[in-house]
Amino acid sequence: MSKPRTSCRRPQATVLAERLAEPRRFLQVVAGPRQVGKSTLVQQVTDELSLPVRFVSADEPTLRGPDWISQQWEAARLEVSGKEGAVLVLDEIQKIPAWSETVKRLWDEDTRKKSPLKVVLLGSAPLLIAQGLTESLAGRFEILRLPHWSYAEMRQAFGWKIDQYLTFGGYPGAAPLIRDPVRWSRYIADSLIETSIARDVLLLTRVDKPALLRRLFELACRYSGQILSYTKMLGQMQDAGNTTTLAHYLDLLAGAGMVCGLQKYAGDAARSRGSSPKLQVLNTALMTVTSGMTPDEAQSDREFRGRLVESAIGAHLANAGAVGECELFYWRDRGQEVDFVVRSGSRLIAIEVKSGRAPQSHPGTEAFAAAFKVRRTLLVGDDGISVEDFLSRPVADWLKE
């Protein structure tokens, strides 16, 4: 059941294909967490091109430097012929020190010479990719953001049912392993969690307290779906730290596509930033693995399954936010709470999740609607929209009238 049933083509592939069919205009940057199919997507698109394609990766054991980029660029230039040109794909570009300055120099050289070499950059650390782009490449690039796989994509590709998606999350590379839960768990822990933290955060960013960052990740998985003040977080950690450090580390983990902290909606972003965050995993596989439960135990434990449901809804919304479709918050005031507040432009939607978990907070949608101009209020679960129906549709659908 977990063997691919079809060659799943993500919608972003169509966008990239259209951009590469145009005359050379911008660098194309494909960014997203590990194991969401960035390289596969680019390979799918470039395999269909009639142009020469040079596809190389900096994610190798040997140390790469800026000279390596220049060498690959020169090799790609030799393949340019005619007005259609060629395509150079540089994977895991963020691993190379000062990559953005080198890319800027080479791109500008081609611009002056009117060379039709098109360039695609891929990276597994969206936060670091964004830093490099804004520092050196302003006005020269377009970003194509790839989020974690949705339930609809995992169902199409692997025939998964909703309980499988809640428990095993949206990592397509791990899908064939779910018949062997121990092997699946080790793959997620070693190849995804540890690799993301060690190579996409600690190796590329200054982190003074790596043990604190790891503990924060585990805490975010354990308390996903719950509002937790930074002070309470520090109380559960042995490592000394402060709230500013925790907030920064949470941003780094969000940049790696692992967990994030949702801010309280206040109608004023400046005020909401100082609130206690609502912890949220971006892929429920992270919750299952760090819980210490087997997948069967996770599915049969009513309390934990309820948390999986709430976190899967939150991850669906947060991943849409990560690619720029919306902004995601929570709301709480005087004991009343709205699980998720989604804002897109002037549209504001309040979402309450009923997961069957008890006890649950009293819904505050009426109080929230009275305080703010709400376009829609949605109930997911129980006698509202089914969890499966909600996760089957893109978030953009729920933002429509």
C-alpha positions, 0 to 999 in steps of 0.5 A: 500500500505504500509503494508509489501508485503513480508518478506524483507531480507537484503543482510547483513543477508546472510553475517551474516548467513555465518559467524555464520556457521563458527567455532568461530573466531571473534565477529560479530558486527552489527552497524547502525542507529536506525530503519534500522532493525538490531535486525530484521536481527539478529533475522531472521538469528538466528531463522534459526540456530540449535544452542541455541541462547540467545538474550538480550538487554541493551536498557531497562529503568533500568540502566545496568552495566558491571556485566549485560554483565557478567551475560548474558555471563555466562547464554549463556555459560551454553547453550553451548553443543558440538562443535557447541556451542551456540550464544549470542546476546547483543543488544544496547551494547553501552548503557553499560559503559565500555562495550568493556573492559568487552567483551574483558575479557570474549571473551579472557576467552572463547578463552583460554578455546576453548569455541565455544560460538559465540557472536553478538553485536548490536548497534545504535550509529556506531561512539561510537561502533567503538570507543569501538572496537578500544580501547579494541577489536582490532583484535577480531571483524568483523563489519557488517554495516547496512545503511538506507533502499534503494528505491529498498528495500522499493519498494520490502517490501511495494510496494512504488513508487518513489514519496513516497520514496522521501517524506517518506524516508527509515524507514521501521518501519514508513511505515505503518503510511503514510496513517496518515501523522500527526501520521507518522510525530510525529513518525519520530520526537519523536521516531527517531529524538529525540531518536537518538539525546538524546540517541545515541548522547547526552547521550553517548558523551560529548556535551557542547552545546546540543542546538547548536547540535540540531540547527545544525541538523535542519540546515542540514535538511533545507539546505541538498544538499547545500554547506554552510560554518561553518561561515555562519552556525554560523551566523544563530544560536543564540548559541555561538560556533566555527567552530571546534565545529560545525565540531565535532557535524556534525561528531557526527550526521553522526555517528548517521546516521542522517546527514553528511557534504560532503567534497570538492574533491581535490585529497588530503584528507588532503586539502579537510578536510578544505573545506566548507561542503555540507550538506546532510541528510542520509534519506529524511524523516528527511527533510520532517518532519523538513520542517513543510510541510505536505507530500502532500505539500512536493510532490507538492512544486516544489522547495522542491521536487527538493531538495528531489530528490538531497538529495535522490541521495546524501543519496543513495551515502552517505549510500554506503559510510557509509558501506565502498563501496566508498567515497563521495565528491562534487567539486566546482571551479570558479563557476563550480560545480559537485554535487557528486564525488564518489571514489572507489579505483582508480575509480573516478565518477562524478555525476550531478543531474538535479532535475527540480529545478531552478535556478541550478548551471552550471555543471562542469563535463567537467572542473572536468574531465579535472582536474582529471582522471575520469572513468565515468560521469553520469547525473541523471534526465532530459534526463539522467538516471532517478531518479528511475533507479538510486535509484533502483540499488546499488551504486556498479553497477554504479562503474563498467565499 
